[in-house]
Amino acid sequence: MNFELLRIISMLMIVTYHFSDWGGILNIENNFPNKLFGEFINIFGKLGVNLFVLISGYFLKDSKFKFKKLLKLILEVLFYSIGIYIICICFNIEHFSIKGFIKVCLPITYNMYWFATAYVGLYLLSPFINKLINNMKRIEHKTLILLLLIMTSIIPTFLPKSNPYNSNLIWFIFIYIVAAYIKRYNVNYTNNKKNLLLVVLIIIGMFGFSVIATKLNLSNNFITYFNNMQSIPILILSILIFIYFKNLDIKNNSIILFFSKSTFAVYLIHINANLRTYLFHNILKIDNYYNANILELVQFVCISVLVIFFICTIIDTIRRKILEDQIFKIKKFDKYFTKIDYYINGE
């Protein structure tokens, strides 16, 4: 339950981040409090992505590749990619084109959802990464993490325009290996109170940095270096939050389970390439809040995030009950899935 709750919180952060990015709050001019708010919530998306991959790495480290799981993931992406495209055409939000239709039919290949594309690659590689990890000594595992840290985090933090290792998949592999190390050696670092205090101090530090950068109008050229998904502060914050939740003991909770099952769908629906601009600017009309009182803007974003999360969860629950659960009840394909699992897992 602790990880399921973290999954929900991570997606709430990602949705909030998209108000800064696709909602345009980050680009507000001549309104310091609102622009600062946009800079601060810009951190959330990168943090949420890292936490999602940490959760995956933590559990996949000791699990075997299952083609059925991969197929479910791909079919879910396809359902929302094609389904939302058709709905957008029906409501004149999008115009039909052969090129557009091909793209929505091949969303993983065309990187329509960058996270889904990178995650599918990570899942396909996971059994091989696991074999590498499980045959390493602790010192070798540490050395691998250090090398990848330098290549994928330290270099882009301080030399963002000279990063030769800028790849979402490589970053996901690094985070996966970190999560595997945390699980394999039960890494805690500190007790939860000290861990939480350190998280708060880093957030306060980054907020202070945001204030200075925004005030000096350095946001577009400087602050994003430290708010990047691969930056050192975000990486440390992600790991500390992950370890904090790892140490929590939460009893079974049906509400947490209900919402956690659809977190990935929340992402697929609200940030769909054909829908997101219309959602933020035509449905939510976020532009009307650019110069509103800061408290009104914060209230609007918080309520909107919760509404988006709730509606997307209901939509996905219906999809799973009507389609996914029924399709995967069919057993005649299981023998083929088992054969694929056999070859990938090397058994």
C-alpha positions as CSV (number, residue, x, y, z in Angstrom):
1,M,0.0,0.0,0.0
2,N,2.9,2.4,0.7
3,F,4.1,2.1,-2.9
4,E,0.6,2.2,-4.3
5,L,0.0,5.5,-2.4
6,L,3.4,6.8,-3.7
7,R,2.2,5.9,-7.3
8,I,-0.9,8.0,-6.8
9,I,1.1,10.9,-5.4
10,S,3.6,10.7,-8.2
11,M,0.8,10.9,-10.9
12,L,-0.8,13.9,-9.1
13,M,2.6,15.6,-9.2
14,I,2.9,14.9,-12.9
15,V,-0.6,16.3,-13.7
16,T,0.3,19.4,-11.6
17,Y,3.5,19.8,-13.6
18,H,1.6,19.8,-16.9
19,F,-0.3,22.9,-15.7
20,S,3.1,24.6,-15.6
21,D,4.2,23.1,-19.0
22,W,1.3,22.6,-21.3
23,G,-0.9,24.9,-19.2
24,G,1.6,27.7,-19.7
25,I,2.0,28.9,-16.1
26,L,5.8,28.6,-16.5
27,N,5.7,31.3,-19.2
28,I,3.7,33.9,-17.4
29,E,5.2,37.4,-17.7
30,N,4.9,40.4,-15.4
31,N,3.4,38.5,-12.5
32,F,6.1,37.4,-10.1
33,P,4.0,35.2,-7.6
34,N,2.2,33.3,-10.4
35,K,5.4,32.8,-12.4
36,L,7.1,31.6,-9.3
37,F,4.3,29.1,-8.7
38,G,4.8,27.9,-12.3
39,E,8.6,27.5,-11.7
40,F,8.0,25.6,-8.5
41,I,5.4,23.1,-9.7
42,N,7.7,22.5,-12.7
43,I,9.8,20.4,-10.3
44,F,6.9,18.0,-9.7
45,G,6.8,16.3,-13.1
46,K,10.4,15.3,-13.1
47,L,10.1,14.1,-9.6
48,G,7.0,12.1,-10.3
49,V,8.6,10.4,-13.3
50,N,11.7,9.4,-11.3
51,L,9.5,8.0,-8.5
52,F,7.4,6.0,-11.0
53,V,10.6,4.3,-12.4
54,L,12.0,3.7,-8.9
55,I,8.8,1.9,-8.0
56,S,9.0,-0.2,-11.2
57,G,12.7,-1.0,-10.7
58,Y,12.1,-2.0,-7.1
59,F,9.5,-4.6,-8.0
60,L,10.8,-5.7,-11.4
61,K,14.2,-6.5,-9.9
62,D,12.8,-9.8,-8.5
63,S,10.2,-10.5,-11.1
64,K,10.3,-12.3,-14.4
65,F,9.3,-11.0,-17.8
66,K,5.7,-11.6,-18.7
67,F,4.6,-11.0,-22.2
68,K,1.0,-10.7,-21.1
69,K,1.9,-7.7,-18.9
70,L,3.7,-6.0,-21.8
71,L,0.8,-6.7,-24.1
72,K,-1.6,-5.1,-21.6
73,L,0.5,-2.1,-21.4
74,I,0.8,-1.7,-25.2
75,L,-3.0,-2.3,-25.7
76,E,-3.8,0.3,-23.1
77,V,-1.6,2.9,-24.9
78,L,-3.2,2.0,-28.2
79,F,-6.7,2.2,-26.8
80,Y,-6.2,5.8,-25.6
81,S,-4.1,6.9,-28.5
82,I,-6.6,5.8,-31.2
83,G,-9.8,6.4,-29.0
84,I,-8.9,9.9,-28.1
85,Y,-7.9,10.7,-31.8
86,I,-11.4,9.5,-33.0
87,I,-13.2,11.5,-30.3
88,C,-11.1,14.6,-31.2
89,I,-12.0,14.2,-34.9
90,C,-15.7,13.8,-34.0
91,F,-15.7,17.1,-32.0
92,N,-13.6,19.0,-34.5
93,I,-10.7,19.3,-32.1
94,E,-8.4,17.5,-34.6
95,H,-8.6,17.0,-38.4
96,F,-8.1,13.6,-39.9
97,S,-5.0,12.9,-41.8
98,I,-3.3,9.7,-43.0
99,K,-0.1,10.7,-41.2
100,G,-1.9,11.5,-38.0
101,F,-3.8,8.2,-38.1
102,I,-0.6,6.2,-38.7
103,K,1.0,7.9,-35.7
104,V,-1.8,7.1,-33.3
105,C,-1.8,3.5,-34.5
106,L,1.9,3.3,-33.7
107,P,2.2,5.5,-30.6
108,I,5.2,3.6,-29.1
109,T,7.2,3.8,-32.3
110,Y,6.4,7.4,-33.0
111,N,7.0,8.4,-29.3
112,M,3.5,9.9,-28.9
113,Y,3.9,9.3,-25.2
114,W,7.7,9.6,-24.5
115,F,7.3,7.9,-21.0
116,A,5.4,4.9,-22.5
117,T,8.1,4.5,-25.2
118,A,10.9,4.6,-22.7
119,Y,9.1,2.3,-20.3
120,V,8.4,-0.4,-22.9
121,G,12.1,-0.4,-23.7
122,L,13.0,-0.7,-20.0
123,Y,10.5,-3.6,-19.5
124,L,11.9,-5.5,-22.5
125,L,15.4,-5.1,-21.2
126,S,14.5,-5.8,-17.5
127,P,15.3,-9.5,-17.5
128,F,18.8,-8.9,-18.9
129,I,19.4,-6.0,-16.5
130,N,18.3,-8.3,-13.6
131,K,20.8,-11.0,-14.7
132,L,23.5,-8.4,-14.7
133,I,22.6,-7.0,-11.3
134,N,22.1,-10.4,-9.6
135,N,25.5,-11.6,-10.7
136,M,27.3,-8.5,-9.4
137,K,29.1,-8.0,-6.1
138,R,28.0,-5.0,-4.1
139,I,31.1,-3.0,-5.0
140,E,30.5,-3.6,-8.7
141,H,26.9,-2.5,-8.3
142,K,28.1,0.7,-6.6
143,T,30.7,1.3,-9.3
144,L,28.1,0.9,-12.0
145,I,25.8,3.4,-10.3
146,L,28.6,5.8,-9.9
147,L,29.6,5.6,-13.6
148,L,26.0,6.0,-14.7
149,L,25.5,8.9,-12.2
150,I,28.4,10.8,-13.8
151,M,27.2,10.1,-17.3
152,T,23.5,10.7,-16.9
153,S,23.2,13.1,-14.0
154,I,26.3,15.0,-13.1
155,I,27.2,16.0,-16.7
156,P,23.6,17.2,-17.6
157,T,23.4,19.1,-14.2
158,F,26.4,21.2,-14.8
159,L,26.9,20.9,-18.6
160,P,23.4,20.5,-20.0
161,K,24.2,21.6,-23.5
162,S,27.1,19.1,-23.7
163,N,25.4,16.0,-22.5
164,P,26.2,13.1,-24.9
165,Y,24.2,10.6,-22.9
166,N,20.8,12.4,-23.1
167,S,18.4,9.5,-23.5
168,N,15.2,8.8,-21.6
169,L,15.8,5.0,-21.8
170,I,19.3,5.3,-20.5
171,W,18.1,7.4,-17.6
172,F,15.3,4.9,-16.9
173,I,17.9,2.1,-16.8
174,F,20.0,4.1,-14.3
175,I,17.0,4.7,-12.0
176,Y,16.1,1.0,-12.3
177,I,19.6,0.0,-11.2
178,V,19.4,2.4,-8.3
179,A,16.1,1.0,-7.2
180,A,17.4,-2.5,-7.5
181,Y,20.4,-1.6,-5.2
182,I,18.0,-0.1,-2.6
183,K,16.0,-3.3,-2.6
184,R,18.9,-5.7,-2.7
185,Y,20.8,-4.2,0.2
186,N,17.7,-2.7,2.0
187,V,19.1,0.8,1.9
188,N,17.6,3.2,4.4
189,Y,20.3,5.9,4.9
190,T,18.5,7.5,7.9
191,N,15.4,7.0,9.9
192,N,12.2,8.4,8.5
193,K,12.1,11.6,10.5
194,K,15.6,12.6,9.4
195,N,14.8,11.5,5.9
196,L,11.7,13.7,5.8
197,L,13.5,16.6,7.3
198,L,16.2,16.4,4.6
199,V,13.4,16.3,1.9
200,V,11.8,19.4,3.4
201,L,15.2,21.2,3.5
202,I,15.9,20.4,-0.2
203,I,12.5,21.5,-1.2
204,I,12.9,24.8,0.7
205,G,16.3,25.2,-0.9
206,M,14.9,24.7,-4.4
207,F,12.0,27.0,-3.7
208,G,14.5,29.7,-2.6
209,F,16.5,29.1,-5.7
210,S,13.3,29.4,-7.7
211,V,12.6,32.8,-6.1
212,I,16.0,34.2,-6.9
213,A,16.1,32.8,-10.4
214,T,12.6,34.1,-11.2
215,K,13.3,37.5,-9.7
216,L,16.5,37.8,-11.8
217,N,14.6,36.5,-14.8
218,L,17.0,33.6,-15.1
219,S,14.3,30.9,-15.3
220,N,14.6,30.0,-19.0
221,N,18.4,29.8,-19.0
222,F,19.4,28.7,-15.6
223,I,16.8,27.2,-13.2
224,T,15.8,24.5,-15.6
225,Y,19.3,23.0,-15.3
226,F,18.5,22.2,-11.7
227,N,14.8,21.3,-12.2
228,N,15.6,18.7,-14.9
229,M,14.6,15.1,-14.4
230,Q,18.3,14.1,-14.5
231,S,19.7,16.8,-12.3
232,I,21.4,16.0,-8.9
233,P,18.8,17.8,-6.7
234,I,15.9,16.1,-8.3
235,L,17.6,12.7,-8.2
236,I,18.5,13.0,-4.5
237,L,14.9,14.2,-3.7
238,S,13.4,11.3,-5.6
239,I,15.5,8.7,-3.8
240,L,14.8,10.2,-0.4
241,I,11.1,10.4,-0.9
242,F,11.1,6.8,-2.3
243,I,13.0,5.5,0.8
244,Y,10.7,7.4,3.1
245,F,7.6,5.7,1.5
246,K,9.5,2.3,1.4
247,N,9.7,2.5,5.2
248,L,6.0,3.2,5.8
249,D,3.7,0.5,6.9
250,I,0.2,1.2,5.5
251,K,-2.6,-1.4,5.9
252,N,-4.7,-2.6,2.9
253,N,-6.9,0.2,1.6
254,S,-9.5,-0.3,-1.1
255,I,-9.5,3.4,-2.0
256,I,-5.8,3.5,-2.6
257,L,-6.0,0.3,-4.7
258,F,-8.9,1.7,-6.7
259,F,-7.0,4.8,-7.8
260,S,-3.6,3.3,-8.1
261,K,-4.7,0.8,-10.8
262,S,-5.4,3.7,-13.2
263,T,-2.5,6.0,-12.6
264,F,-0.9,5.2,-15.9
265,A,-4.2,5.8,-17.7
266,V,-4.4,9.2,-16.1
267,Y,-1.2,10.1,-17.8
268,L,-2.3,8.6,-21.2
269,I,-5.6,10.5,-21.2
270,H,-4.8,14.0,-19.9
271,I,-1.5,14.5,-21.8
272,N,-2.6,12.9,-25.1
273,A,-1.0,14.9,-28.0
274,N,-4.3,15.5,-29.7
275,L,-6.2,16.6,-26.6
276,R,-3.8,18.3,-24.2
277,T,-3.8,21.8,-25.7
278,Y,-7.6,21.8,-26.0
279,L,-8.0,20.4,-22.4
280,F,-5.9,23.1,-20.8
281,H,-6.8,26.1,-22.9
282,N,-10.4,25.4,-24.1
283,I,-11.9,23.3,-21.4
284,L,-10.1,24.4,-18.3
285,K,-9.4,27.9,-19.7
286,I,-6.3,28.2,-17.7
287,D,-5.4,31.4,-19.6
288,N,-8.0,33.3,-17.5
289,Y,-6.0,32.6,-14.3
290,Y,-2.6,33.7,-15.5
291,N,-2.9,37.1,-13.8
292,A,-5.4,36.1,-11.1
293,N,-4.6,36.3,-7.4
294,I,-2.0,33.7,-6.6
295,L,-4.4,32.0,-4.1
296,E,-7.0,31.7,-6.8
297,L,-4.4,30.2,-9.2
298,V,-3.3,27.7,-6.7
299,Q,-6.8,26.7,-5.8
300,F,-7.8,26.4,-9.5
301,V,-4.8,24.1,-10.2
302,C,-5.4,21.9,-7.1
303,I,-9.1,21.4,-7.8
304,S,-8.4,20.8,-11.5
305,V,-5.7,18.2,-10.8
306,L,-8.1,16.3,-8.5
307,V,-10.9,16.5,-11.0
308,I,-8.7,15.3,-13.9
309,F,-7.4,12.4,-11.8
310,F,-10.9,11.3,-10.7
311,I,-12.5,11.5,-14.2
312,C,-9.6,9.7,-15.9
313,T,-9.7,7.0,-13.2
314,I,-13.4,6.4,-13.8
315,I,-12.9,6.2,-17.5
316,D,-10.1,3.7,-17.1
317,T,-12.0,1.6,-14.6
318,I,-14.8,1.2,-17.2
319,R,-12.3,0.3,-19.9
320,R,-10.7,-2.4,-17.7
321,K,-14.1,-3.9,-16.7
322,I,-15.5,-3.9,-20.2
323,L,-12.5,-4.6,-22.3
324,E,-9.2,-5.6,-20.7
325,D,-10.6,-8.0,-18.1
326,Q,-12.7,-9.8,-20.7
327,I,-10.0,-10.0,-23.3
328,F,-7.4,-11.5,-20.9
329,K,-9.8,-14.1,-19.6
330,I,-9.3,-15.9,-22.9
331,K,-6.9,-18.7,-22.1
332,K,-6.1,-20.1,-25.6
333,F,-3.3,-17.6,-26.1
334,D,-1.6,-18.3,-22.8
335,K,0.6,-21.1,-24.2
336,Y,2.1,-18.6,-26.8
337,F,2.7,-16.1,-24.0
338,T,4.4,-18.7,-22.0
339,K,6.7,-19.6,-24.9
340,I,7.7,-15.9,-25.3
341,D,8.3,-15.7,-21.6
342,Y,10.5,-18.8,-21.8
343,Y,12.8,-17.3,-24.5
344,I,13.1,-13.9,-22.9
345,N,13.7,-15.2,-19.4
346,G,16.2,-17.8,-20.7
347,E,14.6,-20.7,-18.9
